[in-house]
């Protein structure tokens, strides 16, 4: 077997008194295609910097195979000292090889002549990615390369990495990208790195199996400690001298249990729906918009009904955010009309994170928000109509006590996204506008966000380049082609691709196309639209899931001591039960209506 390209042995690293890694070891082989996964804040980017030799460990060895070149693409590249993006991207090449950057720049859609001083964060990242690809090292370390890329550029990058002979380690939140490219997985979990010789597609089943085994081991240990503790209390006085070893063993068992690091829970995200909006949320008729002589939109019409999930897709720069702002009334169209429905309460997730001041602490960011402020209380925030202590609310989004006083600028990209979601979800709304919500979120947070959107009783309009997320969430897709035209398709990304007549090579796309074809043929005889037929098919599973959640809450509330021991938990469970019952009633009513129309 060939020697590994990179080997880390017994790596230990501490930041601020807390160990990030302890005794960590891993190898990267030639032609490896590795997904590096873990929760936000678990140390993925730090580990990648150790692998790149940019962060020195407190203890342990980093061994790189002789003559092996490595390249690292970081999330926030430093372009100091370069006038243009192209100057930076070509800085590692031999004279006369600038053409390599030009070829890559076309695929990534960035202008090498762009000035560094005015470049956006996305342009800087694309320049860093272009630099790495043009240099073509034997080991590529890629930290969130798809952020700020549109779907076309992501597809181009996917094809480039598929055909490379180099090894690469990849951090990404994009499931479809990871599924297509990776053949092994490194998983960081509480300072431990595990490796599985399967790609990301097998990760979640592997993770759940490991966690189930941990839970079983912890359960067995707890039972053993209880048995030994009972023996110690009941029998130690009669056997004091000859059983001191057993007492010491009990102390060791308790120490082992204390050393078991609890898994970090999922973020406590929750969406609170305001009173129902009118049935018709947005009606856009013949709207057009021109910027600098270029048509952004021409004669576009769209009706958004209550409960719709509308996704806007297309290359960067075609005007998705502009259309989003026109649909919500923030920007006026040059021609046509946009009528907003009644009783709308809108909450907006902004991709540029403009709602976050980098110099404020997390505490100040929440209590200083006019929508969250509690009069006369500097340590409380209003969360969906209820005052909450700011630290307690931050903990629901997986922030620690220490982070509450830290500046926003110290957060990772994923942590900033969670903070923005904390601000967003403190409000009750019935129209949720999400502009690139998936950037930087870890897999678990993405799963939870998707579940929340599934349960949300209001309307969602979103912009995203995450194909998997679009398939999971969207019921309608508006495709902007870049020439002023926008076309409405039923379903998510795969449905849009199938309806455009493009060939689908993935099993998921093929399956989705079959479902669509079946639904289309049934629609002709049922009178239901494709979206309504899709909804009718999805509702039974949704009702079953809600019923299961209701069952769990009923079991929890059946504890007679819950109210006296944990009144806050009792109240939260009660509120959740009421909300779930309302969701179930609404879902049943919707199912009956659609079923009757399908039969009629």
N, C-alpha and C positions, 0 to 999 in steps of 0.2 A: 504494500500500500504506500502511495506517495506521501511524503511529509506534508503536513498541513500548511496552508498559506499563512495562517495566523493562529497563534496559540496563546491563550491567557491562562495562567496557573496561579491558584491560591490568591486571587486579587481581593484586597480589602481596601475600602475607601470610606472616609467619613467626612461629612459636611456639617458644620455647625453643631458638632457633638453627637449627631445621630448617624449610625452606620448606614450607608447606602448599599454596600455589598460587603459580605464577609466570607472569605474562603471561596470565591467564585472562580470557576474554571470552565473554559469552553474552547472549541477549535472551529476553524472555518477551512474547508477543503477546497481544492481546485474545482471550478465550475459549480460550486455551491450556489443555490438560489434560496436564500433564507429569509423568512419573515421574522422580524423581531417584534414581539407583542408584549403587552402589559398595560396595566391601568395608567391613566394620566398621573404623573408624579412618581411612578415606580422606578424611574431611573433609566428609561430606554435611551434618551439622548445622551445622558452622562456615560452610559456603557459604550455607546457608539463612539464618543470622544476618547474614551480609554482605548478602544480598538484602533482608532486612528492615530493614537499617540499624542493627542492634544491635551489630555488630562493624565497626570501621573498618579498612580495609585499609591496609597500609604504603604502597602506591602504587596508582594507578588511579582510575577514576571510576565512581560509581554514579549513574545518572540515572533518575529516576522521572517518568513523564508527568505534566503538570500536572493537578491536581484528582483524582489517582488515590489511592484509599484502599487500604491494605494491612493485612492481619491475619496474625499469626504465632502458631501453636500450637506451643509447645516441649514437650520431653519432661518437664521438671521445672519447672513454672510456680511463680512466687513469689507466694504469696497473703498475704504479710505486710501487716498493717493491715486485713484484712477479717475480720469475725466469722463470716460464713456463706459457703458456696459460692455462694449466690445473690447476695450482696452483690458478690462478685468478678465473677460472670458478667454482672451488669447495670451494672457500673461505667462502661462506655463508651457506654451508651444514653442517649437523651433521656428526660426525665421522662415517665412514662406508657407506656413501651414495655417494661415488665417482662414482659408477656405473651409477648414473643418468646422469652425465655429459658425460660419455663414450657413453651412448645410444644416447644422443642428438648430440654428436660430429659426430657420424656416419651419421646421417641425414643431418647435416649442412656441412659435409666434411671438418672438421678441425682436426688437430693433437694436442691433449692436451699436448704432450711432446715437442711441438715447443717452442723455447726460445723467451721470450718477447723481448729481445734486438735485434733480427733479424726479428721479425714478421712484416709483411706488415700491412697496414691500414685495408685491408679486413680481414686478420686473426684476428686482434684485435677485430674487430666488430663481427665476428662470435663467438669469445670467450665470448664477452659480451652477445650476444644473447643466447648462450648455458647456461651461468650462470643464466640468467633470467628464461629460460624454465625449467632448472633443479630444481630451487627453487620453481617454480609453485606458485607464489603469487595469491591472490584472485583478484588483480587488476594489469594488465600488461600495461605499458606505453611504446609503441614501436615507436622509431623515425627512420624511414627509414630502417626497418629490412631487406629488400630485396636487398639493395645495396651490391654489391660484392658477391651475391649468384648467382650460375648458375641456369638454368631453372629447373633442377632436384631437387636442394635444395629448390628452391622457392615452387615447388610442394609439397615437404615433409613438409615444414613449413605451407603451406596452409592447409594441412590435419591435422597437429597438432593443429592449432588454431581453425579449424572447430569443433574438437572434445573436446576442453577444456570446463570446466564448469566455468572458470574464466571470469571476465569482462576484456575487453581490449579496449584501445584507440590507434589508429593506424595512423601514418603519413607515406604515401608512394606515390611515383609517378607512381606506377605500377597499371594501370587501371584494368587489369584482376584480380589481387590480391585483390584490394579493392572491386570490383564487387562481387567476390566470398564470401567474408568474412563479410562485414559490413551490419548492419541493421538500423543504425542511422548515421547522419552526423552532425558534428560541423563545422561551416564555419566561419573562421576569415576574416573579411573584414573591413579594416580601423579602427581597434581597437574594433570592435563590434563582438560578437560571437552569431551566430544564430544556432538553432538546428532544424533539421527535422527528424521525425521518419521514415525515409527511408534510405536505404543504398546509397553508392556512385553512383550506376547506375542511380539514379534519381537526382543527384546533379546538373548537367549542366542545365537541364530544370528549376529547382528551382532557380538557380543563375540568369539565363536569365530573369525569371519572376520578380524577385526582382529588377533587374536593370531596366527593362522596367517600373516598377511602380515608381522607383526613377526618371527616366527621365521624366515621365508624371507629377509627382509632381513638379519637378524643372521647367518644362515648364509652368505649371499653376501659379507657384509663380512668374516667370518672367513676365508673362502677367499682373498679379495683380499689381506688382511693377510699370510697365510701365503706367498702367491706373492711379494709385495713384499719380505718379510723374507728369503726365500731368495735373491732377487736381490741384496739388500743385502749378505748374507754372502759370496756367491760372486763378485760382480762389481764391488763398489764400489772396490776398490783400483786397478783398471785405469782407472776412469773417474771418479776422485774429483772433479775440478773441474767437469766438465760435468753431473754427476748429483746435485749437492747438493740441487737442487730436488726430485728424486724421493725423496731421503731425508727431506726435510722433509714431503713428502706422506705418507710412511709414518707419520711421527710424528702427523700430523693424523688419519690413519685410526685409529690406536690411541686417540687422544683421543676420536674419535667413538664407538668401541666402548665406552670407559669411561663415556661420557655416557649410553649406553643403559641406562635404569633397568630393572633386572630386575623382572619381575612378582612380586608377592607370591604365594607358593604357597598351596595350600589347607591348612587346619589339619590337623595330623597325628593326627586323632582315631582311636582304635581301641577296640573293645570286646573285653574278654577274658571268655569264657564259663567259669564254674566248671564243676565236674562236673555232669552232667545231673541235673536234679531228677526227682522221680517223675512219672509220666505225667499224673496229676491234680494240678494246681498249687493250685487253689482251688475249694472247693465251698461255695457260699452257699445256704442253704435257708430260705425263708420269713422273710427278715430284714426288720425294721422299725426305724425310728428317728424319734423326735419331739424337737424343740427348741422350747421356749417355747410349747408347745401346738400347734405346727404340724407336720404330717406331712412328714418329709423323704423317707421311704421306707416302703412298705407291702407286706408279703408278697412280697418280691422274691427270686427264685432265679436262680442263675447258676453254671455249671460252666466253669472255665477249664482248658484242657488245655495241656500243654507245647508251646511254639511258637506259641501263639495271640497275636494282636495285638488287644487289646481297647481301644476308645476310648469314653470317657464324654463325652457331649455334652449341652448344654442351656443355658438362660439362666443368667447370674450369679445366685448365691444359691439355686439349687435344691438344692444339696447334693452336687455332684460330688466335691469334695474329701473330704467326709464319707464318701461311699460308697467312695472310694478307700482311705481309712483303715480302714474296716470290712473291706474285702476283704483288706487286708494285715495285719489283726490289731491295728492301732494303736488302734482305737476299737471298743468292744463294741456290738453291736446291742441294742436294747431287747427284741426278740423274735427268735426264729430262731437259727440256728447258722452259723458260718463255720469250715470245716475247711481248714487249710493242708496242702499236700502235704509230702512228705519231701525232705530234702536241699536246702532252699531257701536260696539266698544272694541277699539283696535289696539293690539299690542304688536310692536315691531322689533324683530331681531335684525340688527344692522351688521353686515359683513365687515365693515370697516372699524367696528368696535368704538365708534365715536361716543357712545354713551359711557365709556370708561376713561377716566383721567388717570394717566400712568403715575402721576405724583401723589395721588390720594392713596390712603390705606384702604383695604377691603372694607373695614368698618365704616370709614368716612364715605366710601362710594355708595354704601347702602343707606346710612342714616341721612346723608345729604341729598338723596333723591327725593324731589318734592312729592312724587307719587307714593313714597314709602315712609316719609317722615311721620313721627308721632309727636304731636305738640308737647313740648316741655320734657321730652324723654330723649336723652342723648345716647341711650344704650338700647333703644328699641326701634323696631321697624314694623310697618303695617303690612301684613301678609294676608291678602284676600280678605280684608276687613277685620283681622284679628291682630292685636299687638303681639310681637314676638321679640325675645332678646336677640340682638344682632348676631352674637356668637352662636347661639343655638340654631338660628336659621342657616348660618354659614356652614355649620357642621352637617346639615342635611345635604349640602352639596360637596361634602367630603373635604372641607377646609378645616385645618387644625386651629387651636387657640392661638398659636404663635403666628399663623398666617393672617389672622384677623387684623393685626396691627402692622402687617408688612405692606409695602407699596405695591400697587397693581403691576408696576413694571417688573417686579420680581417673579411674576407668575409665568408658567409655560403657556403655550398657545391653547392647549386643552383646558387649563385652569381658567384662563381668561374667558373662554367660551362658556364654561360652567358658571362663572360669576355673572356674565351677561344673562344667562338663562335664569339665574337666581333673581335678578332684577325684573326680568320679563314675567316670571311665573308668580311674582308677588301680586300682580294685578289680575283682576277678573276681566275676561274679555270674551267676545264671541266671534272676532275676526283676528286670526293670527297670521302675521306677515313675516316670513322667514327668508332672509337673504343670505344664502350660503351658511345654513346652521350647522352643517356636518363638519366643517373645517376643524381639525385638531381634536375632535372628540374621540375618546377610546371606544372600543367595540361595545362594552357594557353600557356606556352612556348613550351610544347610538341606539342600541336595542331598547333602552328605557324611553328615549325620546320618541321612537317609533310607536311604542305601546301607548304613550300618552296621547299622541296624535290620533291613534286608532280610537281611543276612548273619548276624545274631545268632542263635545256636543256642538261646537261652533264650526266655523269655516276656516280653511287653511289655504293660503297662497304662498308658494315657495319657489325660490330659485336654488338649483343645486346642480353640481356636476357629478354627484355620486350616483352611479347607475343603479346599484343595489338599493339604495335608500329610495330613489324614485320609484322603483318597482314595488317596494313595500308600502309606500305611502300614497302615491298619486292616483287619483281616479280620472283625471283629465290632464293631458299634456299639451301645452302650447309651444310649438316649435318655431323659433325665429331663425330664418335662414340667412339674414344679413343683407338682403336686398330690399328691405321694406315689407316683405311678406311675412305673415305669421299664420300658421295653420293649426287648427284645433284637432287633437286626436283623443280618442277614448283610451283610458288606462295609463300605465306608467311608461318607462323608457323602452322596455322590450316590446310592449304593445305598439308604441310609436314606430319602432324599427320595423316590426312586422307589417304594419299598415302602409309603410312607405315602400314595401316590396323588397327590402334589402334582405339578403340571405343571413340567417342566423346560424352561427357555428356552435354556440354553447347549448348544452342540454336544457338549461333554464329558459333560454330564448325559444327553443323548439317547443318546449312544453307550454310556454305562454301563448305561442302562436296557435297551437292546437286548441287551447282553451278559448282563444278569441274566435277561431273559425267555428267552433261548436256554438259559442254564444251568439255569433252573428246569424247562423242558420236558425237558431231557436228564436232569435229576436223577430225574424220575419213573421213567425206564427204567433208570437206572444204579445206583440205590441209594446214591449219594453225596449228601451235603448240598450246599447251594449253596456254602458256604465250601470244602468239599473239591473240588468241581468247579472252582471258581475257582483253587484251589491247583494242581490237575492241569494246568490250562491255562497257568499261570505258570511251572511248573517247567522246561520245556525251555529257555526263554529264560534262566532263572537258571543252569541247568547250563552253557549255552553261554558265559555271561559268566564263570563260575568257570573254565571250561576256558581261556578267553582269558587270564585272570589267571595261571593256572598256566603257560601258554606263555611269558608275559613273564618270569616268575620263573625258569623253566628256562633261557631265553636269558641272563638276567643271571648266573646261577650257572655257566654254561658258560665264563665268562671265567676262564682258569687263574690270572690274577694277582689276582683279586678278594680271595681269602682273605689273601694276604700284604700287599696294599696297603690294603685296607679291611676288616679282620676284623669290625668292628661291623656294617657293611653286609652282609657275607656271612652273619653270624649272623641278622640281621633277615630277610633274604631266605629263609634256610633255614627259620626258624620260620614265616614267612608261607606258604611252600610246603607245609609239613606241615599247617598250619591249613586252607589252601584245599583240599588233597586230602581232608581229613576232611569238609569241607563238601560237596565233590562226592560223596563216598561216601554221605553222609547223604541228599543230594538225590536221588541215583539210587535208593537204597533206598526213599525215600518215593514217588518216581514209580512204581516197580514195584508197590508195594503198592496205590496208588490206581488204577493202570491195571488191575491184576488185578480189583479190586473193581468197577471201572466195567464191565468186560467180563462179570463174573460176575453 
